[in-house]
Amino acid sequence: MSPRSSLPFFLLAVCVGGQTLDARLDEKISSALAASGAPSVSVAVVQNMQLVYAKAFGKASLAQDKAADATTRYAIGSISKQFAAAGLLLLAEQGKLSLDDKVSKYFPQLTRAGEITIRELLSHTSGYEDYAPQDYMIPEWTKPTTPQAILKEWAGKRLDFEPGTRWQYSNTNYVVAGEILEKVAGQPLVAFLEDRIFRPLGMTSAGDCFAAPVASDATAYTRNAMGPPRPALREGLGWMFAAGELCMTPADLARWDIAFLEKRILSLRSWDEFTRAVKLKDGKSTGYALGLRIGELDGVAEISHGGEVSGFLAKNELFPGKGVAVAVLSNEDGVSLSGPLADQIARLVFAAGPAPAPEPELRRVREVLEGLQQGHIDRALFTSNANSYFTEVALEDYRASLAPLGKLQAVTKRAEQLRGGMTHRTYEAQFEKKTVELNVYVMPGGRFEQFLVVDRI
């Protein structure tokens, strides 16, 4: 199966075991797809906050013999939940609601609504019973429904446990949460997400799989045990809602991942709320934040979520400390492909080390450094803290010590990670007469919080 892509991506020059990382990824993904027997898989990789890889392998439709490419949309299933959670956090930033609001403020008729908070909905600690635990299509799901009908039947039942005392995954929580979002925002969920997240990030493919399918959507397949791919029945309109209604390309999911890693769209306080594992009333951690699983891969901190709707499996993994994200989407359920493959891809990316820095980033670093050689900076590029550091005395010390080093010949990024709500980067700066190191912190908005030149002994 040959890889196809219609999106430009940055070809990594890093070699792993004698091959470029790009070639290793092609080999790994095509091999995994062939072994799985799934019709197709589409992958996007983020490295150093950049989309560095976006390719699809296999067939978007077997009946039409239609090859998947990087513009093919896939259902992302429960990965949709983090977008609903982000939407509620955006409303909280505006003061329109609080995560500690009780459900009764919006839907008093629901079971024990006066005891359950929005935070408990988003963290699966409410006690509401899951309306969709099955991993196959049941007859009821093929018929259209509404979120209101789901709430009436499933959020009107007796709770499975006391609120806040246990963790139990439940799609019902996100139908309630999505209804609260729509009530407060005064517009449909997907329209709100388009206005506040998808459009600002350039996620042009993102939308509702069920209400607005498009020609580029992959066909859904399932399998019986280890049998061949079979066309899958799809859920009727209204069943997935905030729990799993979104479709997009992996590249667009990666654009969200980059904003996630750079802590854009939401405030820093909201990002902390979003990604902090919720604790039960007895103090035990759930290992789950707001629509996000919190864990690690080979000792590397990981934020992730999987997704499944009929005929599709998905996995999205982020590694904030390394500036890496991996999105894997496939158009067949019943086969363990997306999760294991995402892990394997992440390990390959870790082994390759950081990607080369993009030219605009290096150009800006060079310009600041060359300015320091002359004893001045553009203070608009720096935060108030950094500007307080660069006193007239400091600028003269920088000029006096850097000017004798001669012409700046090259700047190379050595490492990048997130720390303190900022991006921490280290560079090597090679002058004619000496090589020094740069220790830099960049705020989410792009201004420098720190720009230190460190002598190399």
N, C-alpha and C positions, 0 to 999 in steps of 0.2 A: 504494500500500500504506500503510495507516494505522498509526501507532505505537500499541502497546497496552502498558499497564503496570498491574500490580496492587500494586506496591510504592511506598511513599511515597519521594520524593526531594526534595532541596533545590533549588528553582528559582533558578538564578543570575540576579542582576539586572545582571550585567556585560554591556555591549553591545559587539558587534564589528561594525563596518560598519553600524550602525543597527539591528541585531537583537540580541536576547539570545543568549548562548552556547547556551542550550537550543534556541532556534529554529534556530540555525546547525547544531547537531548533528543535529537532526531532518532538516533539509534534506540535509545531507551524507550521512547514513546511508541515507535512503530512496532518494536518487539513486544511490548506489553499489550498493545491493541491486538496483535495477531494471536497472542496466547489467550486473550480473553474471549475472542470470538465476537466481541461487540461490533456493531456497524461502524462507529466512529468515536473519536475522542478529540477534544480541542483544548489547547493548553496556552496559558499566558504566564510569563515569568517576569517578576519585578526584581531588580537588583540595583542597589544604591538609589532607590526611589525612582528608577527609570523602568519603563516598559522595554525589556530587552529581547523578548521572544514572544511571538504570537503565531501559532500554526495549528492547523487542523489536519487530521489523518483519517482516511477511510471514507465512508459513505454517509451523507446526510439522509439519503433515501435509497433503500435497496431496490424498491420497485421501479423507481425512475432512473436507477443507476446514476444518481446525482452525487458528485463528490462534495464532501464537506470542505469548506475553506474558512479563513479567519473572519469572514463576515456572517457565517452561519450562527443563528441564535439557538440557544439551548435553554430549557427551563432550569432554574437554579434551586427550585424547591425551597427548603427551609433556610437557605442563605438569605432569602427575602426577609427573614425576621429581623436581622440587624438593621435593615433599612427602616422598618417600622419603628424600631427602638430609637434610631437616630432622629427620626421625625418627631417623636415625642420629646426627646431631649431639646430639639430646636424650639418646640413650643414652650418648654420649661424655661429656656433662656429668655424668652419674650415675656415671662411672667404669666402666661396663659394657663398653666397648670403646674403641679408639682408631682414628682415621682412618689411622694408620700400621700398624695390625695387618695381618698378611699373611692372604690368603684361606685359606691352609692351616690357620690356627687354627680355622676353621669348616668348610671343605670341602677337606680335603687331597687328595681324589681328582681335583680339577680340574687342567687343564693348567697347569703351572708355578705352582701356587698358592702356593708358598713364596717367590715373587719379586714377586707382585702385591699391592698394598695396597688397602684400601677407598677411599682417596683417589683412586687411579688408576681404580678402577671408576667413581666418581662424576664424574670429570673426563674420561672416555672416553680414557684414555691407557694402558689395560691391555694392549691387543693382542688381546683376545677378539673373534672375528668376529661381526658382526651377524647375528642370525637373522631379522630382518625389514626388509631394506632396500627391498623393493618398495613402490611407491605404488599398487598395485592388489591385489585379493584373489586369492591363489593357492589352489588346492583344499585344500592341507594345513591352511590356517588356519581353514577352516570346521568342522573337527573338533575336539572338546574335547582339551585336553592338560593338562599340569601344569608348574609351574615346574621341578620336578625333572627331567622329561623334556627340557625345553629345555636345562638345564644339562648333562645327560648327553651330548646330541648336540652342542651348540654350544660349551660351555665345556670340552669334552673334546678339541676340535680343536687342531691346531697353531696357534700365535699368528700373527696377521697381521704383527706387528712386535715388537721388543724392548720390554718394559714401560717406559713413561716416555719413549720416544724419539720418538713421534709422537702426533698427535691424530686419532682416527677415531671418528665417532659410531657407537655400537653399543648396541642395546637389550639385548643379552646382559649387558652390564655391570650394568644395573639389575635384571635378574632375579637375578643373583648377589647384588647389594646387598640386594634385598628379602628374599631367603632368609636372609641374615645377620641382618637386622633381626628377622625372625620368630623365629629361633633364639635370639637374645640376649634379646629382649623376652618371649618365651614366650607370644605371642598373635599372631593374624593381623594382617597389615599394616594393613588398613583399620580394624580394631577399635582398633589402637594409635593410628592417626591420629585417629580419632573421639575417643578419650579425651584425647589430648594436644594436638590442634590444632583439629579441627572444632568440637567441643562448646564449648571455652573461647571460641572466637571467634564463636559463634552461626552457624556455617556449616551450617544445618539441611538443606540440599539435597545436601550433598556425600556421595558414596558410590560404590560399585562399579557401573559401568554394566552389566557383564555378569552378575554374580551376583545383583544386586538391581535390575533395571529397575523404573521406576515409571510411572504413567499420564501424568505430566507430561513425560516424556522426548520430545524432538524425534525425528521419524523420520529415518533416515539415507538420504541420496541421493548418487548419483554421476552422472557424465556421461561420454560418449564424445566426445573432442575438444570441439567446441563445440555438441554436441547438447543435447537437453532433459534435465531431471532424471529419473533412473531410480532406483527403489528399490535400495539398496545391500545386498549381503550383509554380515553382521556376523561379526567374528572369533568363533571358538568359545571357550567358557569356558577360562580358564587361559592364553591366549596373551599378554595384555597385562600383567597383574600389575603390578609396580612401575614398569614401563616406560611404562604408559599406560592404566590401567584406570578412572580416575576420571571421574565425571560431576558437574556442579553447575551452578548458575545463574551468570551473570556477576557478579551482586551478591554472591554468596558468595565468588567468586574475588576480588572487590574487597575483601571483609573481610579476607582473607588479605593482600592487597596493603597495606592500611592497617597491619596488624600488622607487616608487613615494613618499611614506611617508618618506623614508630615503634620498630622493633627490639624488639618484644615476643615472647613465647613462648620465644625462645632468649636466651642470655646475650650480652653484647656481644662477648666473645671468639669465641663460636660464629658470630655474624653476620659477623665479620671472616673467619673460615674459609670460611663459606658463599659470600661474595661476592667473594673474592679470586681473580683469574684464576690458574690453575695454570700453572706453568712446566715445560717439558720438561727433560730432563737436560742439554741443551746451553744452558739459560738462556733460550730463546725462549718468549714467552708464547703460550699456546693461545687466548687470548681467551675462555676458557670457565672458569667456576668449578665449583661443585658443583651440576649440574643447571640452570645459569644461563649465558646468554650475556652477555658484558660488551662493551659498545660505546658508540656515541653516535648521536644523531639531531640533525642540524644543529648539531653542536658541544655538545649537551647530553648529559651522561653518562647512559647507559641500561643497565638490567639487564632482560633479556627472555628469553622462550622461546616457541617455537611448538609446536603440537600437531596431530597427524593420526592418526586411526584411520579405518577404512572408513566413509565417509559423513559425516565431520565434519572441519572445520578450525578452528583456534583460534590466537589470539595474545594474549600477556599482556606488556605493556610497563610498566616502572617507571622513574621519573625522580627519584631520591632528592633531588637538589639543588633540585627544584622542588615536592616533595611531591605529585607527580602520578602516576597510574597509569591505564592504559587496558586493558580486557579486551574482546576481540571474539570471539564464538563463532558458528559457522555450521553448518548441517546439510546441506552438500554439499561433497564433495571434488572435485578436478579443476578448481577455479576459484581464481584468485589474488584473494581478497577480504579475508580477515581481516588479513593483514600490512599491505598497502598502506592499508587503511581505518584500522587502528590508528595508523599514522604520520600520516595526515591529521587524525585526531581529536586526536592529541597536539599537532600544530601549532596547531590552533584553540584548544586550551586554553592553550598558551603565549602566544598572541596576546592572549587575554582577560585575562591577569594573574591574580594570586591571588584566590581566592574570598573573599567576606566571612567573617570569623571567626564560629564558632557562638557563640550567646549565653552558654552556660556558661563558655567560655574568656574572653570579654570581661568577664563579670561578676566572675570571679576576679581578673583584672588590675585592674579598677576597685577592688575591695575592698582589694587590697594597696596600691594607690596612695593611696586615701583613708586607709588606716592610716598610711602614711608621712607624710601631711599632718599627722597628729596625733602623729608621733614614735614609732610602735610597729609591730610586725609580728607575725603568728602564726608563730612559729619552726618549727612543725610542717610548714609549707608549704615550707620551705627545706632545702637540703642543709647538711652541716656546713661546707662551704666558704663558702656564701652567708651562713650565720649568723656565721661568723668575720668577714666583711666588715662586717656591720651591727653595729658596736660602738655603745656609748652615744653616743660623739662623732658617729659617722656618722648615727645616727638623729636626733640633735638638729639636725645640719646639714640633713637632709632636711626636718624639721619647720619649721625657721626659713626655709628657702628656698621651700617649697611652700605653706605656710599662707597667705602673703600673696597667692597667685594666685587665691584665691576658689574658688567651687564648681567641681568637675569636671563638665564638660558632656558630653564624648564621648570615647570611646576607639575608634580605628580601626586595624585591622591593615594594615600596609603591605607586609610581605614575610615569607616563611618559607622556610627551607632546613634541611638536615641538616648538622651539623658536629660532629666529635669525639664521635660517638655520642649527640648530643643534638639537640633541635629548636631552631633559632635563629630567633627571631621579633622583628620590629621593629614598634612601634606609634607612633601619633601620639595624644597626650593633650591635649585642648583644655580649658583652664581658662577662667574668666571673663576673666582679665587676660593670659593668655599661653598659647601652645601649645608643648609640649615633646615630645621623642622618648623612647621607651623601648627599651632594648636588653636582650633577655631570652633566657636559655637555659633549656630545660626538659628534665629527665631523662626517660627512657622511663617511669618510674613516676609521673611527673607533678609531682615537686617542682622548685622553682626552684633552679637552680645559679647563676643570675645574674639580677638585676633592677636595672638601672641607669637612672636618669633623666638624660637628656642635654639640655643647654641648646641651644636653636635660636637662631642668630644671624641 
